[in-house]
């Protein structure tokens, strides 16, 4: 069974940092692209960052540029989202998604074949 499990969320003050992890199992990790998307209360899901099977990161949305980064460790079947200088508007549920080979052009949440159940991030002002 293909499975993604997110961890690392929590409550942090504005300006702080968090590192989210996504642990994958049940499929060939090396052949997949992985991305993060988020959903704030009362809002639609929004793509954050994606990393392809060849480690290429095709886009950086203005909302996270210079503050968030994504990486993967194929030896551990894990994907990470490093979030620095967090802002209250970063609050939401963060999901890890997977799709074969390469990220979609803009990382739409609908572009992933499957995703995890999410981890909560709350940023206080």
KELOZA-210317 format. One record per atom (N, C-alpha, C): x, y, z. Coordinates in pm, whole numbers, padded with zeros to 5 digits, always signed. Each point is the difference from the previous one (the first is absolute). Layout:
# residues N
XYZ;...
END
This chain:
# residues 125
+00084-00119+00000;-00084+00119+00000;+00089+00125+00000;-00029+00090-00093;+00077+00125-00006;-00042+00089+00116;+00098+00051+00072;-00031+00080+00117;+00097+00115+00016;-00052+00115+00040;+00079+00116+00033;-00042+00047+00140;+00097+00023+00086;-00031+00044+00136;+00080+00126+00030;-00072+00108+00027;+00064+00128+00032;+00022+00013+00150;+00105+00073+00036;+00028+00028+00140;+00077+00131+00009;+00011+00052+00122;+00081+00119+00022;-00078+00129+00018;-00130-00006-00014;-00079+00121+00020;-00004+00041+00145;-00056+00118+00025;-00011+00048+00136;-00033+00147+00005;+00011+00056+00119;-00026+00142+00023;+00132+00074+00012;+00013+00107-00073;+00125+00077+00001;-00033+00148-00009;+00085+00082+00053;-00019+00144-00010;+00044+00050-00137;-00056+00111-00041;+00041+00062-00125;+00151+00024+00002;+00064-00029-00113;+00144+00012-00009;+00074-00129+00032;-00071-00098+00053;+00062-00126+00036;+00010-00096-00118;+00047-00121+00030;+00022-00101-00105;-00061-00134+00040;-00036-00075-00101;-00042-00138+00018;+00054-00081-00117;+00025-00129+00024;+00033-00090-00110;-00101-00114-00001;-00072-00007-00108;-00096-00108-00017;+00067-00118-00070;-00042-00119+00038;+00050-00121-00064;-00116-00079-00059;+00029-00070-00108;-00098-00088-00063;+00069-00134-00021;-00051-00103+00063;+00057-00133-00012;-00086-00084-00092;+00062-00057-00101;-00073-00075-00102;+00024-00150+00014;-00099-00078-00036;+00014-00145+00002;-00096-00062-00100;+00033-00122-00042;-00090-00075-00086;+00014+00025-00149;+00101+00074-00043;+00022+00024-00143;+00146+00038-00021;+00039+00011-00127;+00139+00028-00034;+00028+00149+00013;+00054+00039+00113;+00020+00141+00035;+00078+00075-00107;+00106-00061-00051;+00091+00068-00094;-00070+00043-00129;-00111-00062-00034;-00068+00026-00127;-00110+00106+00011;-00008+00063+00114;-00109+00093+00024;+00049+00141+00027;-00084+00095-00039;+00013+00139+00043;-00087+00017+00123;+00044+00089+00088;-00074+00026+00123;-00019+00149+00019;-00115+00034+00051;-00027+00141+00023;-00075+00022+00130;-00001+00123+00039;-00078+00043+00116;-00105+00099-00047;-00118-00015+00054;-00103+00099-00019;-00068+00024+00134;-00070+00112+00011;-00057+00035+00130;-00142+00051-00016;-00072-00002+00110;-00135+00052+00002;-00022+00078+00128;-00023+00128-00016;-00031+00084+00114;-00150-00011+00032;-00038+00026+00123;-00142-00008+00037;-00087+00086-00091;-00101-00060-00059;-00093+00073-00084;+00051+00034-00139;+00117-00053-00036;+00057+00032-00132;+00024-00127-00080;+00025+00019-00129;+00029-00113-00086;+00144-00049+00021;+00023-00121-00040;+00136-00054+00007;+00092+00075-00096;+00124+00017+00043;+00098+00080-00076;+00130-00079-00011;+00053-00011-00120;+00129-00066-00017;+00111+00081+00063;+00096-00067+00060;+00112+00068+00067;+00128-00025-00080;+00060-00116+00011;+00121-00032-00074;-00006-00146-00043;+00076-00031-00105;+00005-00137-00050;+00143-00031-00042;+00041-00125+00015;+00133-00043-00041;-00015-00125-00086;+00059+00004-00118;-00012-00111-00092;+00095-00113+00035;-00011-00111-00074;+00084-00116+00029;+00148+00031-00019;+00031+00100-00083;+00139+00038-00025;+00044+00119+00086;-00076+00028+00104;+00028+00108+00095;-00027+00140-00054;-00060+00010-00117;-00032+00131-00056;-00123+00057+00070;+00011+00125+00040;-00113+00072+00063;-00045+00105-00102;-00111-00019-00067;-00035+00082-00115;-00056+00139+00029;-00043+00026+00120;-00064+00130+00026;+00008+00033+00148;-00002+00131+00025;-00004+00051+00136;-00109+00107+00004;-00115-00031+00056;-00105+00100+00008;+00047+00123+00077;-00047+00115-00039;+00039+00123+00068;-00027-00006+00150;-00105-00071+00038;-00039-00005+00140;+00104-00067+00089;+00086-00085-00057;+00098-00073+00081;+00144+00020-00047;+00017+00072-00109;+00134+00019-00057;+00094+00063+00102;+00118-00059+00014;+00100+00051+00093;-00020-00044+00145;-00113-00068+00026;-00028-00042+00138;-00012-00152+00013;-00055-00066-00101;-00021-00145+00004;+00094-00068-00098;+00039-00122+00033;+00076-00083-00093;-00043-00144+00015;+00019-00076-00106;-00039-00141-00001;+00120-00086-00034;+00008-00117+00061;+00108-00093-00029;-00051-00142+00018;+00078-00094-00047;-00036-00140+00013;+00122-00083+00034;-00022-00110+00069;+00106-00094+00033;-00046-00137-00047;+00048-00040-00116;-00044-00127-00058;+00041-00120+00086;+00107+00015+00079;+00046-00113+00083;-00095-00024+00118;-00076+00104+00035;-00093-00011+00113;-00147+00001-00042;-00025+00015-00129;-00137+00013-00051;-00073+00116+00068;+00070+00111+00010;-00058+00116+00067;+00014+00126-00085;-00096+00089+00018;-00002+00131-00062;-00017+00103+00111;+00066+00113-00015;-00001+00100+00105;-00046+00136-00055;-00066+00075+00085;-00033+00138-00030;+00056+00085+00113;+00104+00075-00030;+00060+00091+00097;-00070+00135-00012;-00056+00045+00108;-00076+00126+00000;+00064+00096+00098;+00052+00108-00050;+00065+00103+00081;-00079+00131-00007;+00026+00087+00097;-00067+00130+00004;-00152-00016-00021;-00059-00087+00078;-00142-00031-00015;-00086+00121+00033;-00111+00008-00072;-00096+00110+00016;-00136-00057+00041;-00083+00079+00064;-00133-00051+00037;-00078-00054-00119;+00020+00057-00117;-00072-00048-00119;+00049-00136-00048;+00106-00052+00059;+00045-00136-00032;-00078-00106+00080;-00084+00044+00088;-00080-00092+00081;-00091-00086-00087;-00006-00129+00032;-00087-00090-00074;+00040-00144+00017;-00067-00086-00074;+00036-00140-00004;+00089-00023-00121;+00113-00063+00023;+00097-00025-00106;-00003-00147-00038;-00013-00023-00130;-00010-00135-00053;+00119-00030-00090;+00039-00126+00002;+00103-00050-00091;-00070-00079-00110;+00034+00028-00125;-00058-00071-00113;+00108-00065-00085;-00039-00100-00078;+00093-00070-00086;-00060-00022-00138;+00084+00008-00103;-00039-00031-00136;+00124-00057-00070;-00021-00077-00103;+00115-00065-00063;+00090+00100-00070;+00129-00020+00019;+00109+00063-00074;+00017+00151+00028;-00085+00085-00060;+00028+00143+00002;-00117+00080+00055;+00033+00115+00058;-00101+00090+00050;-00084+00054-00115;-00123+00032+00028;-00081+00071-00099;+00052+00143-00008;-00045+00075-00098;+00055+00132-00026;-00009+00092+00120;-00114+00004+00065;-00018+00093+00111;-00038-00070+00130;+00013-00131+00002;-00020-00072+00125;-00140+00008+00056;-00098-00004-00088;-00138+00001+00049;-00024-00119+00092;-00068+00021+00111;-00030-00112+00091;-00069-00116-00072;-00076+00030-00104;-00071-00105-00074;+00092-00081-00090;+00126+00045-00017;+00092-00068-00089;+00064-00124+00063;-00017-00018+00129;+00063-00114+00066;-00089-00123-00007;+00064-00115-00010;-00074-00125-00010;-00059-00040+00136;+00068+00030+00104;-00050-00028+00135;+00073+00091+00099;-00053+00014+00121;+00060+00085+00100;-00024-00057+00139;+00072+00057+00098;-00017-00041+00138;-00116+00072+00066;-00013-00021+00130;-00113+00057+00074;+00028+00139+00053;+00124+00044-00008;+00033+00136+00036;+00054+00017+00140;+00067+00113+00020;+00050+00039+00132;-00032+00149+00019;-00036+00036+00122;-00047+00135+00027;+00117+00093+00032;-00005+00118-00059;+00097+00106+00029;-00078+00124+00044;+00038+00054+00114;-00065+00121+00050;+00108+00102+00032;-00012+00117-00056;+00098+00106+00021;-00070+00115+00071;+00048+00032+00118;-00061+00108+00078;+00073+00131-00026;-00073+00108+00008;+00060+00132-00027;+00056+00062+00127;
END
